Amino acid sequence: MGGIFRDRENSIVNTVVLDIVVDQISTIRAVRNPYKLDHLGPVADAWTILREANQARRSSDRSTGPTG
């Protein structure tokens, strides 16, 4: 069983494969290397995704204010 994770522009971020034996996950394999994903289609820029996520988190933290 496996999956391809994509960004909002439908570019590939990474892939994951699960080996399942007797209804339990026995192995998890993930590929994030853009050179190994290139044959599947357009590959996302992981640094851009990370930067956008951090910016969204910072603006969310500012809008909620201090907690406690």
C-alpha positions in Angstrom: 0.0 0.0 0.0 1.4 3.4 -0.9 0.8 7.0 -1.6 2.2 10.0 -3.3 2.0 13.3 -1.3 1.5 16.4 -3.4 1.5 20.2 -2.8 -1.3 22.5 -3.7 0.1 22.8 -7.3 0.0 19.0 -7.6 3.8 18.7 -7.6 5.2 15.7 -5.8 6.5 16.2 -2.3 7.3 12.6 -1.3 6.2 9.0 -1.6 5.4 6.4 1.2 5.0 2.7 0.9 3.8 0.5 3.7 4.5 -3.3 3.8 1.6 -4.9 5.7 1.9 -8.5 7.0 -0.9 -10.1 8.9 -2.8 -6.8 9.3 0.2 -5.0 10.8 2.6 -2.6 9.3 6.0 -4.3 9.1 8.0 -1.8 7.1 7.6 1.9 6.1 9.6 3.2 3.2 9.6 6.9 2.2 11.3 8.7 -0.7 11.9 12.5 -0.5 14.9 12.8 -2.7 13.8 15.0 -5.7 16.2 13.2 -8.0 14.6 9.9 -7.2 11.1 11.3 -7.6 11.7 13.1 -10.9 10.4 10.2 -13.1 7.0 10.4 -11.5 6.3 14.0 -12.6 7.0 17.6 -11.4 8.7 17.7 -8.0 7.8 20.3 -5.4 10.4 22.5 -3.9 10.5 21.3 -0.3 12.2 24.4 1.0 9.4 26.6 -0.4 6.8 24.4 1.3 8.7 24.6 4.6 9.1 28.4 4.4 5.4 28.9 3.6 4.4 26.6 6.5 6.6 28.5 8.9 5.2 31.9 7.8 1.6 30.6 8.2 2.5 29.3 11.7 4.0 32.6 12.7 1.1 34.7 11.5 -1.3 32.2 13.2 0.7 32.6 16.5 0.5 36.4 16.3 -3.3 36.4 15.7 -4.1 34.2 18.6 -1.9 36.1 21.1 -0.2 34.8 24.2 -1.9 31.8 26.0 -1.7 30.9 29.6 
